[in-house]
C-alpha cells in the first residue's frame, strides 16, 4: 500500500494507542491500523518531505505509544525522549528550509549495545548500569548525520549471549505476539510499532532469529561492511570491533532496500579506507549498507508478524489470532544470507 499518511489517520492512530494497553497480547500485536505506527521508514520519510506530517508529531506519537504499550513488552529500556524532541524540532526547521537527508526527521531506536553519548550502555551487566559513554558509536553518528532521531535503546540478553532477552538491569522483554515468550528488544519494538527502523548486531542470529519470531525483517550484512566502533563492551575505549562472525545491520518492516533514499554505513578496511570491492551496494552508487527500507511498490512486505515467538519454545502456539501465521504461503521467513555474501534479504 502506498504511503497516504494524513493527519486524520495520524490522530486516529493516537486514539488506538490510548486503548491498546487494555488489549491482550495477540490483539496488541495485531493492532496495526494506527496511522503511522506500521508504516515503512521510506513511507514516513516521504510523508515528512511532503509535509504531510512533522517530525515532532512522529516523535511525540512514538513516545506516547512506547509509554502506553511498553510496560507490557519492555523493549525500549533506555529512553532519550527529551533529546529526541529537541532533535525533532531541529529536523522540522531543516525540512522547512528545504534540506534533504535520507532519514531527516525519522524516529528510530538502536540496540543497547551501541554507545549513545550521555545515556547508559551496560549490556545488561549490573556493574556497568551507571556507565555513560561520551561519544556515539560510529554507526549512530552516521545515522544522526543522515537525519535520524534516536528515541532510545532496546533490550538485550545479559552480555549479548542468549536468545532470551533477560538481564538483571532491565528485566525481560516480552514478545508482542505472546507475553509468555521472550524476544529481542529490537524486534519487539518494531513489531509493536514503536519505530520503523532499528540498528542491531548479529553473530549467531541476533538479527535474524528475533526478526523471524516477531514477523519483521532483518539483514545480516557481509563482515566489515558496517562499522562497529563504539559497540564494544562497556567502559572500553571506542575502537574497531571485529569478530569472525560479528556484524552490525538493520531491522525494518520489509526486506527490500530503497535505491532512491538510502544511508550508507561503510566500514573502513584494515588499510583504513572503505572497501572498493564490487557489491550490490556499490552498484547502486553506495559505498556501504543502505539501511532505510524501501516503499512497498518495490518490495514484499513483512508487516503481519507470525505468532511464533523467540524464547523457550519455538513452536507456534495454538489458537493463533493471525491465520496468516499458519499459512506458509502468506507469511514467509525473513532470514538473510550468511556472512560474507552481499545480497539483499527477501521474505
Secondary structure, DSSP 8 states (H G I E B T S, - for coil): ------HHHHHHHHHHHHHHTTS-HHHHHH---STTTT--HHHHHHHHHTTSS-HHHHHHHHHHHHHHHHHHH--EEEE-HHHHHHHHHHHHHHHHTT---TTTT-EEEEETTS--TTSB--TT-GGGTT-B-SS--HHHHHHHHTT-EEEEEE---GGG--SS-EETTTEE-EETTEEEEE--HHHHHHHTTS-SEEEEEESSSTTHHHHHHHT-EE----TTSB--TT-SSTTS-------SS-EEEEEESBS-B-SSS----B-B-TTSSB-----HHHHTT-SS---SB--GGGS-B--S--S--SSS--S--SS-S-GGGG-TTTS-------TT-------
